[in-house]
Amino acid sequence: MASEYGLKRHFNEDAARLLGGKIRDVCPGFDVEGYAAEVGQRIPGKELKDRVLVLTEGLRSRLPEDYTEAVGILVSILGDELAEGEGMFNVSWYLMPVARFVEEYGLDSPETSLDALAEITRRHTGEYAIRPFIEQHYEITMKRITEWAHDPSHNVRRLASEGTRSRLPWARVLTRFVEDPGPVLEILEPLRSDPSEYVRKSVANHLNDISKDHPETALATAMRWSEESRTPETAWIVRHGLRTLVKKGNQQALAILGATGGEHIRVPLLRLTPASLTLGDTLAIRLDVENTDSRAHRVTVDYVVHHVRKNGRSIPKVFKLMSLELAAGERRPLEKSHPIREVQTRKYYPGEHAVDIQVNGLVVASGRFDLLL
């Protein structure tokens, strides 16, 4: 997914001209330049969601007052459905104000709005716009979402999962599903072996969301899916859906994924080089893992960087290294390059940073490096 900062820069008067031009093709009286001028005046200093809202409000003041007629015009400009692999933030990003239009102005017409979202999500997404309908028109919306989970369109099936995620990034939390994930698990049931990677990613992320609030429910669901649907698609969903629990070293999650014998694995060699780094450098992690048992084990090896904060304390962040099978008595070298560069969610501060090596969630070795700024 595109970063919020990178995406917001696109929502300006040029975006208004692009969207307005498509509307003018079906509604000749639409004032494209007036729309662009208004957007250009109102967006400075605003973040992504507020920029999108500016474009949405400009549409509302220029389209017919009747909501059904107005949303019909917007649906008519949507174009062809996105194929598998076409990104909504790459191909059809400019349609965000169209989905927001339904979210802001369509709550009094739920059936019409849900019809529109089913069309919008084929070309963009309805994952944010659907949420107030879940909150205010629960029965009608959940009935429609249940139907969407069986839709021939992979985009519509994906909305059934993504739109009901309790902790969807950039979106309001759906408290009712945080408290009780039962209804959404019913939605996910027919999607657990979906042929579309786009859908499977959503289902896995959804299961991962559930694991943060209801780990036992997520584990029971993953176990049942693994036993009942022995397909590569389900295995992929379960593996990615349990990733947070795996990073926390949850032994049941690791067992579901076939990881065993972590207590028999040792790391007789660990090297972190160079010993001192500055921003932009790359830390080289070299280690040997050894199975001391008399039988083979499949293990998950992660590394944990304890990032120093401004107050001198540290916050651990788990990174994947490798999953592998070690024969009885086998010793194998592993390497990983870890770039030291700031990202949106991480700022570096100088000091000694600890690095732990985890095998099946158990810390088996530790090292240090100094960060100099």
Residue, then its C-alpha position, 0 to 999 in steps of 0.5 A: m500500500a502506498s504511504e499516506y504521505g506519498l498518496k496525499r500529494h496527488f490530491n490537488e487541483d490536477a486530481a480535480r481536473l482528472l475526476g471532473g473531466k470524466i464527470r463532464d464526459v457524462c454530465p456536460g454542464f459540470d464546471v471542471e475549472g471551478y472545481a479545480a480552483e476550489v480544490g487548489q484553494r482549500i487543500p494547502g496544509k491538509e493531510l490525505k483524508d482532509r484533502v479527499l474530503v475537499l474533493t468530495e465536498g466539491l462534487r456534492s456542491r456541483l452534482p444534482e441534489d438528489y443523491t441517487e441521481a448524483v451517485g449514479i453519475l459517479v458510478s457511470i464514470l468508473g471504467d473497467e474493473l481492475a484485474e488481479g494485480e492492478g493496484m487501486f492506489n496505482v491505477s485508480w487512486y483518483l476515485m477515493p473521493v467517489a467512495r468518500f461521497v458514498e460514505e459522507y452522503g449515502l447513509d440515508s440510502p443504504e441499499t443504493s449506497l451498497d449497490a454503488l460500493a459494490e461497483i466502486t470496489r471493482r475499480h477502487t475500494g469500498e473498504y473505508a466507505i463501508r464502515p459507517f454502514i456497518e455501524q448504522h445499518y448493521e443487518i442490511t450491510m452484513k447481509r450484503i457483505t455475506e453475499w459479497a463473500h461469494d461474488p464472482s469478482h475477486n474485488v468484491r470478495r476482497l471487500a467482504s474481508e477488508g471492509t470488516r477488518s476491526r483494525l483496518p489501517w487509516a480507518r476507524v476501529l470497528t469496536r463491535f468486531v474487536e469485542d466479538p469477531g464471530p460475525v466476521l469469521e463467518i464472512l471469512e469462512p468461504l474465503r479461506s482457500d480463495p484462488s485470488e492472492y488479493v483476497r488471500k492477503s486480506v483474509a490473512n491480514h484479517l486473521n492477524d487483526i483478530s489475533k491481536d485481540h482474541p489470540e485463542t480464537a485466531l489460533a483455533t480458527a487457524m488450526r481448524w482451517s489447516e485441518e479442514s482445508r489442506t490447500p496451499e492457499t489456506a496454508w499461506i493464509v494461516r502462515h501470514g495470519l499468525r505472523t504477529l503471534v509467531k513474532k511473539g513466540n507463541q508456541q501454539a502458533l509455531a506448532i500449527l505452522g510445523a515449527t518444532g524443537g526450538e529448545h534443541i537449537r543453539v547458535p554457537l556463532l553470531r557476528l554483527t558487523p560493523a560494530s559501529l554504524t551511522l544512518g544509511d549503513t547496513l548491518a551484516i548479521r552472520l550466525d550459525v544455527e545448530n540442531t543438537d537433537s537426534r531428530a530433524h526439526r523445522v524452525t523459524v529463525d527471527y532477529v529482534v532489534h531493540h531500537v533505542r528511543k529518545n529517552g534512552r529506553s529501547i523498543p523491540k522490533v521483530f524481523k523475519l530471517m528464515s524458516l528452515e529444516l535442520a537435520a539431526g546434528e546439522r549446523r548451518p550458516l545464515e546471513k542477513s543484511h539489515p539496512i539502518r535507515e529511517v522510515q515513516t514508522r521508525k526514527y533512530y537515536p544514537g546508542e547501543h542497540a541490542v540484537d537478539i536471535q529467536v528460534n521458534g520464539l525463544v531467544v538463543a543468542s544476543g549481540r550489540f552494535d553502536l549507532l552513531l549520529 
